[in-house]
């Protein structure tokens, strides 16, 4: 699989789209529409209580003996592991920066960042489309959203990249150490927002600082950082790979690239959706 993942997944889709592996006591779903349909079931049938990136060792030693218990909400667990309605509550508390009007407000900043980075990578002669271009651009935007010095974008992108550097035999990185370094990074701007009064100047952080549980208590630093891990990692890692792979696929298909360029306003959203699906 690791040596030739495309052939492996193609065989799964064609021959066994829902494949059960006894070794892991786990079902693997490989068709886009099936995955899409499963993820749209929102009645707590599927939750990430046992993490959303289990290692091979974990899957081999933890076998299904019934429904897993829900994670703690006092203290509040990581957002990706929460069941409804807590998942939605935490998501709504910090989703404001990702609403269309707020994303549109970032247009000039992102355009300037992209233009600057394009000049830099062209001067390099050869560059990695993910690590050197899309990753750096996305990491810069994430730093901007968090209130972190954008000069740290390259360093933090490399840090986040460790989370998916999984060795099939060893099981990947030391998540405790990784999470600790990530927390140390996020807690600095979080403290700054607390000192500033969380007046909405940084909606990503302020929404969680100002959130109140039903009993009136506020969230601790650890609880807030737990909610922001997903934004930090997905914004740098997942979005970078989708963007870079999509650009490479378009570049390798001049006819499709020309079609997108023929009517940018109409076709770019279609192209982006197709990049995500692909």
C-alpha positions, 0 to 999 in steps of 0.5 A, spaced: 500 500 500 505 505 502 509 503 495 503 504 491 497 507 494 494 509 488 493 502 485 491 499 492 485 504 493 483 503 486 483 496 487 479 497 493 474 502 490 473 497 484 473 490 488 471 491 495 469 499 496 467 497 503 472 492 506 473 489 513 480 487 515 480 482 521 487 484 523 484 491 525 477 490 526 475 495 522 472 497 516 475 501 510 470 505 506 474 507 499 469 511 494 467 518 495 460 518 495 460 512 500 465 516 505 461 523 503 454 519 505 457 516 512 460 523 514 453 526 513 450 522 518 449 527 524 446 523 530 452 520 534 452 514 530 459 515 528 464 519 533 471 520 533 472 518 541 478 514 539 481 519 535 480 521 528 487 518 526 488 511 530 495 508 529 496 501 526 498 499 533 492 502 536 487 498 531 490 492 532 490 492 540 483 495 541 477 491 538 470 493 538 466 490 544 461 495 543 459 503 543 465 507 546 463 512 551 463 519 549 469 523 551 469 528 557 465 535 556 468 537 563 473 538 561 472 539 554 475 534 549 478 536 543 473 538 538 474 533 533 472 527 538 466 531 541 459 528 539 453 532 538 451 537 540 457 539 543 461 539 537 456 544 533 457 548 540 464 549 539 464 549 532 460 555 532 464 559 537 470 559 533 467 559 526 466 566 524 473 567 521 471 562 516 464 565 514 464 568 506 464 575 508 470 574 513 474 570 508 472 575 502 475 580 507 482 576 507 482 577 499 488 582 499 492 579 504 492 572 501 493 575 494 499 579 497 502 573 500 501 569 494 504 574 489 510 574 494 511 567 495 511 566 487 516 571 486 520 567 492 519 560 489 521 562 482 527 565 484 529 558 487 528 555 480 526 548 483 521 548 488 516 543 492 509 545 490 506 543 497 512 545 502 515 551 498 509 554 495 502 552 498 504 550 505 508 556 506 502 560 503 497 557 507 501 557 514 502 564 513 494 565 513 493 561 519 498 565 523 495 571 521 488 568 523 491 566 530 495 572 531 502 569 530 508 572 527 507 570 520 515 569 519 514 563 523 510 560 517 515 555 515 517 553 521 510 551 524 508 548 517 514 543 518 512 542 525 504 540 523 507 536 517 510 531 523 503 529 524 502 525 518 509 522 517 506 516 519 511 510 519 507 503 518 511 499 523 512 505 528 506 508 528 508 515 527 510 521 531 510 522 539 503 525 539 504 527 546 510 531 544 507 534 538 501 536 542 505 540 547 509 544 542 503 546 538 499 548 545 505 552 547 505 556 540 497 557 540 497 559 548 501 565 546 496 569 542 490 566 546 493 569 552 494 576 548 487 576 547 485 575 554 489 581 556 486 585 550 479 583 553 477 578 547 473 584 544 472 580 537 478 583 534 480 576 533 474 572 532 477 565 532 480 566 539 475 571 542 469 567 540 472 561 545 474 566 550 467 568 551 464 562 550 460 560 557 458 553 558 451 552 561 453 552 568 456 559 566 463 557 567 468 559 561 473 554 558 480 554 560 486 555 556 487 547 555 480 546 553 480 552 548 487 549 545 483 543 544 478 546 539 483 550 535 488 544 534 483 542 528 483 549 525 491 549 525 493 543 523 487 542 517 489 549 515 496 548 514 496 541 512 490 538 509 489 545 505 496 545 502 496 538 500 489 539 496 491 546 493 498 543 491 495 537 488 489 541 485 494 545 481 499 540 479 493 536 476 491 542 472 498 544 470 498 537 467 492 538 463 492 544 459 485 543 456 482 543 463 486 549 465 484 553 459 477 552 461 478 554 468 481 560 465 476 562 460 471 564 465 475 565 472 469 567 476 464 561 474 469 556 473 474 557 479 469 555 484 467 548 480 475 547 480 476 548 487 470 543 489 473 538 484 480 539 487 477 537 494 473 531 491 479 528 488 
